[in-house]
Amino acid sequence: MNPKLHPTLLRPTLFSVALICVQVALTQPLQAEPAADAVNHYRTGYELLQSKDFRNAAIELEQAVQIDSTYGDAHYALGMAHASLQDFDKSAMSLEAALRQGTSREELAQRIPRLLGDLYFKAALKSRKQRRYGEAIERFGNSLTYRPGNAQAHFSIGTCHLQLRQPDKAQAAFEAAIKADAKYKWPYVSLGNIHRRAGEFRLARSMYEKAISLDGEFADAFEGLAHVQIASEDLAGAVATLQRAVAINADYAEGFVLIGTALNQLGRHGEAIDPLQQATRLEAKNADAHYRLSEAHLGIGGFRAAVQAGKRAVNLRREFHAAQVVLADAHYKLGEVDEARRYYTAAVSDSRFKDYCQHQLDEIDRPQEGGQ
């Protein structure tokens, strides 16, 4: 779930708008005249900002605020320089100082909360990418201090809680995201996943269906709904749902695997072959796809093809006992008893298949009628 966010943060126009504000501030009378040396560093820093020499601009502006820590406009400009250098923490500190000290023009001060919300959000995304989830949660929270209606921030907090295995906190964050923006589709799928894993299939279905109502081509929502249908033993419904998902996203390999799996369970093995072959074309190293394809071939009596697909599956995943059982069955049907014995023996340690494999091994070892 990669969550597939497209936040608008610090657009290219943001710096240019802020720079115009700084330029205007230079021409305005200040509420309290800053020290002359501070003004000189500020003007030099502004010129460097204008020429996009952000690093040297930051150096000059740092000197300005060191000389006069109450110089709000210099703090503001320093925040813009740090933002352009992708140093979001320092940028936020400077803008918060500007907000505390005040700026020479009211419109600059009015822009600061939104800028801070964006900066903390950007810093939080960076922390999340680095897998520092606790830090990311704190920074998303800081962002919400300045932009309380940001549904993406609430949603992102939820994704971090999931990474920390805190589903209850994640659920609360996703619900807050929906409260902030009921048309934001992503938290519905995430809530659906939480309910599904808890066995709350009715609630999960309602969440997925709400997401689909917001975006009729939302493949993730169709996938979640299909998992609910499979868990509820509505296999035919799951096949129909997944066919819609792969029609939306033709590269959705797992969707083809699930279609094939459901068709196998319905006994429609011949229909399962095409979607499973498509899955193996999309993901040649998908062991489940090869296993389910082997199962489908076995179901229609294509024993040699079942062996070929089964061998790919067991070569891709160690101790893949389910695939070993199918592979053993295919070899047994072909009369290749030594190979069948080998794979039944490999799978007999798995409690799911122990009784069946032992029965098959006994059958192989039973003396044949007319034998010596």
N, C-alpha and C positions, 0 to 999 in steps of 0.2 A: 502495500500500500502504500513506497513509495508513495506523504500524502500528496501530492500533485498540486502544490500551491503556486499561485502566480501573484504574489503581493506587489503592489506598486510602492516602491520604496526609493526615496531620494532620487527622483527622476532627474534627468539632465537639466531640466528647467529649474529645479529646486535651488541649485547653486547660483544660477544666473539671477533668479528672482532675489535671493538673499543678498547677492553682490550689489544689485541695484539699490536695495535697502541700505546697505552699508554706505554706498556712494552718496545717497541722499542724506544719511546721517552726518556725513562729513561737512555738509553745508548748513546744518542746523545748529542753533545755539544749544549747548548742553545744559542740563538742569544744574549741574555742579561742575565747574570748570576743572578738568583733569590736569595733572602736572604736564608742563610743556614737553618734557622728555617722553612721557607716555604718549602724548599726541604725535610726536615725531615718529616714534616706533609704529604707532597705529597707522599713520599715513603711508609709511614705507611698506608695512604689511599689507595694506589695502592694494597698493600698486602691484605688489607681488601676487596677490590673489587675482587681480585683474589679468595678469600675464600668465596665470595658472602655474606659477612656481609655488606650489602649496607648501613644500617642506620649509623653504626659506621664509615664506609668509608666516608659518607657524612660529618660527624662531623669533621674528620681529614682534609678533603679537604677544608671545609669551613674555617678552621683555616689557611690553606695554603694561600688562596686567601685574607683573611683578613690581613695577614702579608704582602703579596705582591699582590696587585690588578692587576698587569701587568703580572702575571704568567699564560700564556695562556694554558699550558698543564694541570695545576691544574684546571682551569675553565672547560676544556674539560672533564677531569676525573670526576669532580663534576657533570657535566651534565649527564654523564652515570649513576652515582649513583642515582641521582634524577629520571632518567627515569626508572630505575629498581624498584624504590619505587612508581612508578605510579604518581609521582608529576611532571606532564608535564610542568606546567608553570615555575617552578624553573629550570627544566632541560633546557628549551628553553632559559631562561635568562643566564644560565651558558654558554651554547654553543654560544650564541650571543656575550658574553664577550670574549670567546676564539677566535671567528672570528675577533673581533676588535683588540685584543691584539696580535694575531698571535700565532702559535704553532711551536714547534721545527722541525716538519717535514711537508712538503708541503701537503703530502697525507692526513694528519689529517684535515687540513684546507679545502681541497677539498671535504671531506666527510660531513662537517658541514652543508652546505645548504640543502642537502637531509635529513639529520637527523632532522634539524629544520622543514622542510616541514612535515615530518612524525609526529613529536612531536605536532606541532600545530594542525594537522589533528586529532590526537588522543585526544587532549584536547577539540577540537571542538565537536567531537562525544560525549564526556562526558557531555559537556554543553547541547547539544541537547537532550540527554537522560534525563537530569534534567529539560528539557523544558525551558531552558534559551536561547531562540532562537536568540535574539539580540547578546548576547555574543558569541554564536556559530557562527553566521555569521562573526563576527569580527575575530574569530580564524581561521575559514576556509579561510578568506581573508589573514591572516598572513601566512597560509600554502602556499597559491598561490604565495606569495612574493618569496618564496624559490623554489616552484615547480609549475611554471605557467602553465604547460601543464597537470595538474592533473584534468582530467574530473570529477572524483568522488567528488572533492572539489567543483567545480562549481555546480554539481548536488545537492550536499548537501546544498549549500547555497540556491538553489531554493526550496528545501523541507522546509527549515526554513522560507522563505518568505511566502510560502503557509500557514504555521501554524500561521503566523502573518497577514494573509488575505491580502497579497500584491501580487496578481496574476501577475501584470505587471512586477514587479521586479523578480518574480519567473520565468516568461517566458524568460526574458533576461538571467538569470543564466542558464536555461536549454539549451538555444541556444548556450551559451558559452561552455557548456559541450560538445555539439555536435561538435562545431568548434574544440575543443581540441582533441576529439576522436570520429570520425564519426561512429565507430563500437560499441560504448557503447550504449546498448539498452535502458537503463532506462529513459533517458531524452525524448526519443520519446514518450513513454507512458504518461509521465507527461505533455508534450506539447499537446498530443492528448486530455488528460482530460481537460486542460485549454480551448482548442478550442471547445470541445464538450459542456462544461458548458456555453460557450458564444454563443452557437447555430451555430458555424462555422463548420458544419458537414463535408464539403469537406476537409477542412484542417485537422480536427481530423482524418478522415479516412486515409489520406495520412500518418500521423504520426504512427498510429497503424499498417498500412501495412508495413511501413519501419521497425518497431520493429520486426514484424513477419518475414520479409525477413532476419533479422539478427539472429533470433532464432525461428525456426519453432515450438518450443514447449513452447513458452512464453505465458502462460495462461492469464497473466494480459493484454496483448495486444489483445488477442482474446476477452476477456471480454469487453474492451473498444470499440472494433469494433462492437461487438454485441449491445452495448448500442446505438451506432450511427445508426445501422440498425433498432433498435426498434424505435428510435426517428424519423427516416425517413420512418417509416411504412413498412419497408422491413422485415416483421416478419418471413417469411420462410427463408430468408437469415440469420437472427439472430439465428434461431433454428440450422441451419447447422453450423454456427460459434461456437455456444455454445457447440454443440455436440463434436466438435474438442477440445474445452477447457476442458470438463470433461473427455475426453479420455486421455488427458495429465495428468490431476490432478483429480483422482477419489474422492478426499475428498473436492472438490470445491462445497460446499453446495449451495452457491448463484447462481452458474451456473445452477444447477438443478432447482432452483426456477425460474430463468429467462426462462429456456426452457419451464417449465410448464406454466408460465404466457403467453408466446408467443403462445403456442399451444391452450390455453384457448381462447385467442383473435382471433385465426384463426378458432375457433369453433371445434377444434380437441380435445375435452375434454377427450375422452377415452385414447388418446395417452399421455395426460398430467399427468395421474395418476401415472405411474411408476416413472418418474423423480421427481415428487413432493413427493412421498413416500420415495424415496432415500434421498431427502433433509431433511425430518423429521427424518430419521434414523441418518443422519450425525449431525444434530442440532435439538435435540428434543425440544428446547425452541425457535425455529425460528417461530415467530408468522406469518410472511408472508407466510412461507411454508405451514402451516396448513390452513391459509385462502385460498390460491390458490388451495390447495387440496380439500377443501370444495366446492369451485367454480367448480372444475372439476367434482366431484361427482354429484353436482346439475345438471350439464350440461348433464349427461347421465341418469338422473333419479334415481340416488342412494341417495335418500333423507335422509335415516337414517344415511348413512356414511357421508353425507354432514353435518348433525347435529353434529355428533361426532367430525369431524375435525373442524367445526366452533366453537364449544365450547372450544376446545383447544386454538384456536386463540384468542378468546375474554378473556380467562382466563390468557393468557400470556401478553396481552397488554390492558391497560385501554383505554376506549373510542375508541375502534377499530371499527369505524362506518361502514367501508366497509365490514368487516367480520360480523358485526351485521345484515346488510341487507341480506347477503347470508344466514345466519343462520335463519333469519325471513322467507325468501322465502322457505327454506327447511321445517320448521315447518308448514308453511301454506299449502304446498303441501301434508303434512302428515295429514292435518286436525286438527292440534294442534294450534287452533286459539289464545288461551290465551298466549302461548309462542311466537307466531308470533307477536301478538300485543305488547308484552313486548319489543321485539327487534326492531320492527319498531319505536316504541315510543322513544327508546334510540337513534336511528340514525336520527330521523327527524330533530334534531337541526343542523345537518351538511348540509350546503347549497348545497353540491354536491348531496345529496340524499333526500332533503326536499320534492320536488314535488312527487317523486316516493313513498316515505314512507307515505306521507299524502294520496295519492291515494289508497295505499294498506290498510291503516287504515279505510278509508271511505268504501272500499269494505268489510272489516271485519264487520263493524258496520251497513252496509246496510241490512234492513230486507229481509230475504230470501222469495222467492215465496212460498205461502202456510203457511208462518209463522204467529204467533199471532200478 
